[in-house]
Amino acid sequence: MFSLTQFFKRSKSSDMNKFLIVGLGNIGIDYVMTRHNIGFEILDQISENYEVKFESRKVWRYN
């Protein structure tokens, strides 16, 4: 069975591991607690369960 625990264990050779984890969702009150934000909800659960802190960066903007 697949487990996220293996991804959040610190390696012995480094104090910090970096991963790119993407959780897609829609911004706005209309989408809170809907299937449209399942990616956001999963990231919240990972953060709580594994005591992981996520950093958010806006890389580019579409106009």
PyMOL commands that place a pseudoatom at each C-alpha (Angstrom):
pseudoatom trace, name=CA, resn=MET, resi=1, chain=A, elem=C, hetatm=0, pos=[0.000, 0.000, 0.000]
pseudoatom trace, name=CA, resn=PHE, resi=2, chain=A, elem=C, hetatm=0, pos=[1.192, 3.517, -0.794]
pseudoatom trace, name=CA, resn=SER, resi=3, chain=A, elem=C, hetatm=0, pos=[2.141, 5.700, 2.162]
pseudoatom trace, name=CA, resn=LEU, resi=4, chain=A, elem=C, hetatm=0, pos=[3.101, 9.360, 2.292]
pseudoatom trace, name=CA, resn=THR, resi=5, chain=A, elem=C, hetatm=0, pos=[5.190, 8.712, 5.393]
pseudoatom trace, name=CA, resn=GLN, resi=6, chain=A, elem=C, hetatm=0, pos=[8.154, 7.619, 3.278]
pseudoatom trace, name=CA, resn=PHE, resi=7, chain=A, elem=C, hetatm=0, pos=[8.239, 10.999, 1.544]
pseudoatom trace, name=CA, resn=PHE, resi=8, chain=A, elem=C, hetatm=0, pos=[8.347, 13.044, 4.735]
pseudoatom trace, name=CA, resn=LYS, resi=9, chain=A, elem=C, hetatm=0, pos=[11.135, 11.184, 6.526]
pseudoatom trace, name=CA, resn=ARG, resi=10, chain=A, elem=C, hetatm=0, pos=[14.323, 13.188, 6.783]
pseudoatom trace, name=CA, resn=SER, resi=11, chain=A, elem=C, hetatm=0, pos=[17.306, 11.604, 5.106]
pseudoatom trace, name=CA, resn=LYS, resi=12, chain=A, elem=C, hetatm=0, pos=[20.439, 10.989, 7.137]
pseudoatom trace, name=CA, resn=SER, resi=13, chain=A, elem=C, hetatm=0, pos=[22.607, 12.877, 4.655]
pseudoatom trace, name=CA, resn=SER, resi=14, chain=A, elem=C, hetatm=0, pos=[20.604, 16.095, 4.777]
pseudoatom trace, name=CA, resn=ASP, resi=15, chain=A, elem=C, hetatm=0, pos=[18.687, 18.106, 7.342]
pseudoatom trace, name=CA, resn=MET, resi=16, chain=A, elem=C, hetatm=0, pos=[16.173, 19.281, 4.760]
pseudoatom trace, name=CA, resn=ASN, resi=17, chain=A, elem=C, hetatm=0, pos=[14.351, 17.538, 1.959]
pseudoatom trace, name=CA, resn=LYS, resi=18, chain=A, elem=C, hetatm=0, pos=[12.488, 19.569, -0.644]
pseudoatom trace, name=CA, resn=PHE, resi=19, chain=A, elem=C, hetatm=0, pos=[9.484, 18.368, -2.570]
pseudoatom trace, name=CA, resn=LEU, resi=20, chain=A, elem=C, hetatm=0, pos=[7.091, 19.958, -5.001]
pseudoatom trace, name=CA, resn=ILE, resi=21, chain=A, elem=C, hetatm=0, pos=[3.551, 19.158, -3.926]
pseudoatom trace, name=CA, resn=VAL, resi=22, chain=A, elem=C, hetatm=0, pos=[0.719, 20.733, -5.862]
pseudoatom trace, name=CA, resn=GLY, resi=23, chain=A, elem=C, hetatm=0, pos=[-2.858, 20.971, -4.644]
pseudoatom trace, name=CA, resn=LEU, resi=24, chain=A, elem=C, hetatm=0, pos=[-5.235, 22.409, -7.182]
pseudoatom trace, name=CA, resn=GLY, resi=25, chain=A, elem=C, hetatm=0, pos=[-8.399, 24.215, -6.229]
pseudoatom trace, name=CA, resn=ASN, resi=26, chain=A, elem=C, hetatm=0, pos=[-10.591, 27.186, -6.956]
pseudoatom trace, name=CA, resn=ILE, resi=27, chain=A, elem=C, hetatm=0, pos=[-10.333, 30.428, -5.037]
pseudoatom trace, name=CA, resn=GLY, resi=28, chain=A, elem=C, hetatm=0, pos=[-13.474, 31.942, -3.599]
pseudoatom trace, name=CA, resn=ILE, resi=29, chain=A, elem=C, hetatm=0, pos=[-16.219, 31.416, -1.069]
pseudoatom trace, name=CA, resn=ASP, resi=30, chain=A, elem=C, hetatm=0, pos=[-18.389, 29.599, -3.636]
pseudoatom trace, name=CA, resn=TYR, resi=31, chain=A, elem=C, hetatm=0, pos=[-15.947, 26.681, -3.720]
pseudoatom trace, name=CA, resn=VAL, resi=32, chain=A, elem=C, hetatm=0, pos=[-15.207, 26.180, -0.009]
pseudoatom trace, name=CA, resn=MET, resi=33, chain=A, elem=C, hetatm=0, pos=[-15.786, 22.541, 1.028]
pseudoatom trace, name=CA, resn=THR, resi=34, chain=A, elem=C, hetatm=0, pos=[-16.647, 21.403, -2.516]
pseudoatom trace, name=CA, resn=ARG, resi=35, chain=A, elem=C, hetatm=0, pos=[-15.051, 18.841, -4.806]
pseudoatom trace, name=CA, resn=HIS, resi=36, chain=A, elem=C, hetatm=0, pos=[-13.482, 21.763, -6.652]
pseudoatom trace, name=CA, resn=ASN, resi=37, chain=A, elem=C, hetatm=0, pos=[-11.063, 22.261, -3.750]
pseudoatom trace, name=CA, resn=ILE, resi=38, chain=A, elem=C, hetatm=0, pos=[-10.092, 18.666, -3.018]
pseudoatom trace, name=CA, resn=GLY, resi=39, chain=A, elem=C, hetatm=0, pos=[-6.440, 19.524, -3.746]
pseudoatom trace, name=CA, resn=PHE, resi=40, chain=A, elem=C, hetatm=0, pos=[-6.453, 22.240, -1.080]
pseudoatom trace, name=CA, resn=GLU, resi=41, chain=A, elem=C, hetatm=0, pos=[-8.152, 19.889, 1.399]
pseudoatom trace, name=CA, resn=ILE, resi=42, chain=A, elem=C, hetatm=0, pos=[-5.570, 17.152, 0.830]
pseudoatom trace, name=CA, resn=LEU, resi=43, chain=A, elem=C, hetatm=0, pos=[-2.711, 19.601, 1.416]
pseudoatom trace, name=CA, resn=ASP, resi=44, chain=A, elem=C, hetatm=0, pos=[-4.342, 20.708, 4.671]
pseudoatom trace, name=CA, resn=GLN, resi=45, chain=A, elem=C, hetatm=0, pos=[-4.558, 17.082, 5.830]
pseudoatom trace, name=CA, resn=ILE, resi=46, chain=A, elem=C, hetatm=0, pos=[-0.935, 16.352, 4.901]
pseudoatom trace, name=CA, resn=SER, resi=47, chain=A, elem=C, hetatm=0, pos=[0.140, 19.459, 6.782]
pseudoatom trace, name=CA, resn=GLU, resi=48, chain=A, elem=C, hetatm=0, pos=[-1.752, 18.416, 9.915]
pseudoatom trace, name=CA, resn=ASN, resi=49, chain=A, elem=C, hetatm=0, pos=[-0.895, 14.707, 9.855]
pseudoatom trace, name=CA, resn=TYR, resi=50, chain=A, elem=C, hetatm=0, pos=[2.814, 15.019, 9.115]
pseudoatom trace, name=CA, resn=GLU, resi=51, chain=A, elem=C, hetatm=0, pos=[3.520, 18.416, 10.688]
pseudoatom trace, name=CA, resn=VAL, resi=52, chain=A, elem=C, hetatm=0, pos=[4.689, 19.736, 7.328]
pseudoatom trace, name=CA, resn=LYS, resi=53, chain=A, elem=C, hetatm=0, pos=[4.858, 23.437, 6.584]
pseudoatom trace, name=CA, resn=PHE, resi=54, chain=A, elem=C, hetatm=0, pos=[4.006, 24.449, 3.032]
pseudoatom trace, name=CA, resn=GLU, resi=55, chain=A, elem=C, hetatm=0, pos=[5.381, 27.520, 1.337]
pseudoatom trace, name=CA, resn=SER, resi=56, chain=A, elem=C, hetatm=0, pos=[3.368, 29.256, -1.346]
pseudoatom trace, name=CA, resn=ARG, resi=57, chain=A, elem=C, hetatm=0, pos=[4.958, 31.248, -4.140]
pseudoatom trace, name=CA, resn=LYS, resi=58, chain=A, elem=C, hetatm=0, pos=[3.392, 32.915, -7.114]
pseudoatom trace, name=CA, resn=VAL, resi=59, chain=A, elem=C, hetatm=0, pos=[5.757, 32.282, -9.995]
pseudoatom trace, name=CA, resn=TRP, resi=60, chain=A, elem=C, hetatm=0, pos=[3.844, 33.954, -12.797]
pseudoatom trace, name=CA, resn=ARG, resi=61, chain=A, elem=C, hetatm=0, pos=[0.572, 35.634, -13.442]
pseudoatom trace, name=CA, resn=TYR, resi=62, chain=A, elem=C, hetatm=0, pos=[-1.766, 35.221, -16.377]
pseudoatom trace, name=CA, resn=ASN, resi=63, chain=A, elem=C, hetatm=0, pos=[-3.391, 38.461, -17.561]
for i in range(1, 63): cmd.bond("trace and resi %d" % i, "trace and resi %d" % (i + 1))
show_as sticks, trace
zoom trace
